[in-house]
Amino acid sequence: MSKPLNDKATFDINCRRCPRLSSFLDDVREKHPDYHGLPVAPFGDEKARFLIVGLAPGMHGANASGRPFTGDHAGVILYQTLHRYGFASAAESVSADDGLILKNCRITNAVKCLPPANKPVGSEVNECNSYLTEELSALEPGSVVLALGGLSHKACVKALGGRQKDYPFGHLVEKELSRLTLLDSYHCSRYNTQTRRLTPQMFDAVFDRVGELLE
């Protein structure tokens, strides 16, 4: 059985464990006082059997809006796809208070704070891993975890107690790990989609597989 989510264990909006990230967010709030500018909470159905794990909030996306994948290119693609596959009530996530609802789906990030240059360092990923560990441990057996990108994949493997060498990242590769299915996809970033490293057909194939696994 899954266990109830412990809000403090899975997320702390006042977290300042990582000095570099905390200082950076302080500076960002001064420059953009209308931005969220704090750790970004997971979003979606707390009883979901499908958890999407991104890397970290984007400067003008989740860091601004306060909702994962909201306000940037990656979010446009992700929410459109979630809506087409029946996981989201709308095809566009505009703001944290727009009324959008996720069904049997939850979205989080391996690192909850905006990192400089969108690149968290290893110690920051590790420091935030306890939050991800709690999120994953709250999932029901047989749930699906979708890791967007190699760094998110590694954070998931660590949180699930696996050895990295036993679980290499690969697009549309899936592994059973700690009673869950870990499924990988290239990140739906602007760079990956514009260079066609990730095509719409490839991303659809990922969600086709998610549907099969959840059945």
C-alpha positions as CSV (number, residue, x, y, z in Angstrom):
1,M,0.0,0.0,0.0
2,S,1.0,3.6,-0.5
3,K,1.5,5.9,2.4
4,P,0.0,9.3,2.9
5,L,2.1,12.2,1.6
6,N,3.8,14.1,4.4
7,D,3.8,17.7,3.3
8,K,6.9,18.7,5.3
9,A,8.8,15.6,4.1
10,T,8.0,16.0,0.5
11,F,8.3,19.8,0.2
12,D,9.3,22.8,2.3
13,I,8.7,26.2,0.7
14,N,11.1,27.7,3.3
15,C,13.9,25.3,2.5
16,R,17.4,26.8,2.5
17,R,19.5,23.7,2.6
18,C,21.6,24.7,-0.4
19,P,23.4,28.0,0.1
20,R,24.1,28.7,-3.6
21,L,20.4,28.1,-4.6
22,S,19.1,30.1,-1.6
23,S,21.3,33.1,-2.4
24,F,20.4,32.9,-6.1
25,L,16.7,32.9,-5.3
26,D,17.2,35.9,-3.0
27,D,18.8,37.8,-5.9
28,V,16.1,36.7,-8.4
29,R,13.3,37.9,-6.1
30,E,14.9,41.4,-6.0
31,K,15.1,41.5,-9.8
32,H,11.7,40.0,-10.3
33,P,9.5,40.8,-7.3
34,D,6.4,39.6,-9.1
35,Y,7.9,36.1,-9.5
36,H,7.2,33.1,-7.2
37,G,11.0,33.0,-6.5
38,L,10.8,30.2,-4.0
39,P,11.0,26.4,-4.0
40,V,8.3,25.1,-6.3
41,A,5.9,22.6,-4.9
42,P,4.8,19.3,-6.6
43,F,1.5,19.7,-8.5
44,G,-1.3,17.3,-9.1
45,D,-3.3,14.3,-7.8
46,E,-1.9,13.2,-4.4
47,K,-3.2,9.7,-5.0
48,A,-1.8,9.5,-8.6
49,R,-0.2,6.3,-9.9
50,F,1.7,8.4,-12.5
51,L,4.5,10.7,-11.3
52,I,6.5,12.9,-13.8
53,V,9.9,14.0,-12.6
54,G,11.6,17.0,-14.2
55,L,15.0,18.5,-13.3
56,A,14.4,21.9,-11.8
57,P,12.2,25.0,-12.2
58,G,13.0,27.3,-15.1
59,M,13.7,31.0,-14.6
60,H,10.7,32.3,-16.4
61,G,8.6,29.2,-16.1
62,A,7.9,27.4,-12.8
63,N,10.1,29.9,-10.9
64,A,7.9,32.7,-12.1
65,S,4.5,30.9,-11.9
66,G,5.0,28.7,-8.9
67,R,3.8,25.6,-10.7
68,P,6.0,22.9,-12.4
69,F,6.3,23.3,-16.2
70,T,4.2,26.4,-16.3
71,G,5.3,29.4,-18.3
72,D,7.9,27.8,-20.6
73,H,8.3,25.9,-23.8
74,A,8.6,22.5,-22.1
75,G,5.4,23.1,-20.2
76,V,3.4,23.9,-23.4
77,I,4.3,20.5,-24.9
78,L,3.9,18.6,-21.6
79,Y,0.4,19.9,-20.8
80,Q,-0.8,19.6,-24.3
81,T,0.2,15.9,-24.2
82,L,-1.2,15.3,-20.7
83,H,-4.5,16.7,-21.9
84,R,-4.6,14.6,-25.0
85,Y,-4.0,11.5,-23.0
86,G,-6.6,12.3,-20.4
87,F,-4.4,13.3,-17.5
88,A,-5.1,17.1,-17.5
89,S,-8.4,19.0,-17.5
90,A,-7.0,21.6,-20.0
91,A,-4.3,21.7,-22.7
92,E,-2.6,24.8,-21.3
93,S,-1.2,25.6,-17.9
94,V,-1.3,29.4,-17.5
95,S,-0.8,30.0,-13.8
96,A,-0.9,28.3,-10.5
97,D,-4.5,29.5,-9.9
98,D,-6.0,28.8,-13.4
99,G,-8.1,25.9,-12.2
100,L,-6.3,23.2,-14.2
101,I,-6.6,19.7,-12.6
102,L,-4.4,16.7,-13.1
103,K,-6.1,13.3,-13.0
104,N,-4.1,10.3,-11.8
105,C,-0.9,12.3,-12.5
106,R,1.5,14.4,-10.4
107,I,4.4,16.5,-11.5
108,T,7.5,17.3,-9.5
109,N,11.2,18.2,-9.9
110,A,14.3,16.5,-8.8
111,V,15.5,19.9,-7.5
112,K,12.8,22.2,-6.2
113,C,14.7,25.5,-6.6
114,L,15.8,27.4,-9.6
115,P,19.5,26.8,-10.2
116,P,21.8,29.3,-11.9
117,A,22.0,28.7,-15.7
118,N,19.4,26.0,-15.2
119,K,22.1,23.6,-13.9
120,P,22.1,22.3,-10.4
121,V,25.3,20.8,-9.1
122,G,25.5,17.3,-7.7
123,S,25.4,18.3,-4.1
124,E,22.2,20.2,-4.7
125,V,20.5,17.2,-6.4
126,N,21.6,15.0,-3.5
127,E,20.4,17.5,-0.9
128,C,17.0,17.6,-2.5
129,N,16.8,13.9,-3.0
130,S,15.2,13.3,0.4
131,Y,12.1,15.1,-0.8
132,L,12.0,13.0,-4.0
133,T,12.5,9.8,-1.9
134,E,9.4,10.6,0.1
135,E,7.3,11.4,-3.0
136,L,8.3,8.1,-4.6
137,S,7.7,6.1,-1.4
138,A,4.1,7.4,-1.3
139,L,3.3,5.9,-4.6
140,E,1.3,2.7,-4.8
141,P,3.1,-0.5,-6.0
142,G,2.9,-0.7,-9.8
143,S,2.9,3.1,-10.3
144,V,4.8,4.6,-13.1
145,V,7.5,7.2,-12.7
146,L,8.5,9.2,-15.9
147,A,11.9,10.7,-15.7
148,L,12.4,13.6,-18.1
149,G,16.1,13.6,-19.0
150,G,19.2,11.9,-17.7
151,L,19.7,13.9,-14.5
152,S,16.1,13.4,-13.4
153,H,16.6,9.7,-14.1
154,K,19.7,9.5,-11.9
155,A,17.9,11.4,-9.1
156,C,15.1,8.8,-9.3
157,V,17.4,5.9,-9.3
158,K,19.2,7.3,-6.2
159,A,15.9,8.0,-4.5
160,L,14.7,4.4,-5.1
161,G,17.9,2.9,-3.8
162,G,19.3,1.6,-7.1
163,R,22.9,1.5,-8.3
164,Q,23.4,3.9,-11.2
165,K,25.4,1.5,-13.2
166,D,22.5,-1.0,-13.1
167,Y,20.0,1.5,-14.5
168,P,21.4,3.5,-17.4
169,F,19.3,6.2,-18.9
170,G,17.7,5.6,-22.4
171,H,14.8,7.1,-24.2
172,L,11.7,4.8,-23.8
173,V,13.8,2.5,-21.6
174,E,11.9,1.1,-18.6
175,K,13.0,-0.7,-15.5
176,E,11.3,-2.2,-12.5
177,L,12.8,-0.6,-9.4
178,S,11.5,-0.8,-5.8
179,R,8.0,-1.9,-6.8
180,L,7.7,0.9,-9.4
181,T,8.2,1.2,-13.1
182,L,10.8,3.8,-14.0
183,L,10.3,5.0,-17.6
184,D,12.7,7.4,-19.3
185,S,12.2,10.1,-21.9
186,Y,14.3,12.8,-23.4
187,H,13.3,16.1,-21.8
188,C,10.7,18.1,-23.7
189,S,12.9,21.2,-23.7
190,R,13.0,23.7,-26.5
191,Y,16.5,22.5,-27.5
192,N,15.5,18.8,-27.7
193,T,12.3,19.5,-29.6
194,Q,13.8,22.0,-32.0
195,T,16.8,19.8,-32.8
196,R,14.3,16.8,-33.1
197,R,16.2,14.8,-30.6
198,L,12.6,14.4,-29.2
199,T,9.9,14.5,-31.9
200,P,6.1,14.6,-31.2
201,Q,5.9,11.0,-32.3
202,M,8.6,10.0,-29.8
203,F,6.9,11.8,-26.9
204,D,3.5,10.2,-27.8
205,A,5.2,6.8,-27.8
206,V,6.2,7.5,-24.2
207,F,2.7,8.3,-23.2
208,D,1.3,5.3,-25.1
209,R,3.6,3.2,-22.9
210,V,2.5,5.0,-19.8
211,G,-1.1,4.1,-20.6
212,E,-0.2,0.5,-21.2
213,L,1.6,0.2,-17.9
214,L,-1.2,1.9,-15.9
215,E,-3.7,-0.6,-17.3
